[in-house]
Amino acid sequence: MSTSRTGTAKYKRWRRTILARDEAAGITHCPLCGCVMDYHHGRQPNSAEPDHILAHKFGGQLTEENGRAICRRCNQARGDGTRSAKAKTLQPVITTVDIKW
């Protein structure tokens, strides 16, 4: 039986370290969207979560330098960082035709 990477003791220590460091540093807002982060309640859209700056699958390590706290919404939207930024912010194009009669 295998354990998920996020279930390991090493990951859990890294998670606690990143969140404690950023809370102690006074980082109260998500650096990506600006919402006020909640360090004390999990699984909410504004809950603080640790984020790998360089994704694990691209060689990102469980080090303090490779971690930061962001809100849960941004962390889930960001994924592994391989999706196009344009695809995430694509807005419908609204066109109008101005005709002078």
URPE-V654814 format. One record per pair of residues at least 6 apart in sequence whose ideal C-beta (glycine too) atoms are under 6 Angstrom apart, sorted by the first residue. I is the first residue (numbers start at 0). J is the second residue. D is the distance in whole Angstrom. If there is no record, write none. Layout:
# URPE-V654814
i={I:I}
j={J:J}
d={D:D}
This chain:
# URPE-V654814
i={9:13:14:17:17:18:18:21:22:28:29:29:29:29:31:31:32:34:34:36:36:36:37:37:38:44:44:45:46:47:48:48:49:50:50:50:51:51:52:53:53:54:54:56:59}
j={61:61:49:49:66:47:68:68:38:35:36:69:70:73:69:73:73:45:70:45:47:70:45:46:47:71:72:70:71:68:71:74:66:67:69:74:59:65:65:59:65:79:80:79:65}
d={6:4:5:4:4:6:6:4:5:6:6:5:4:6:6:4:5:5:5:6:4:5:5:5:5:6:5:5:5:5:5:5:5:5:5:5:4:6:5:4:6:4:5:6:5}
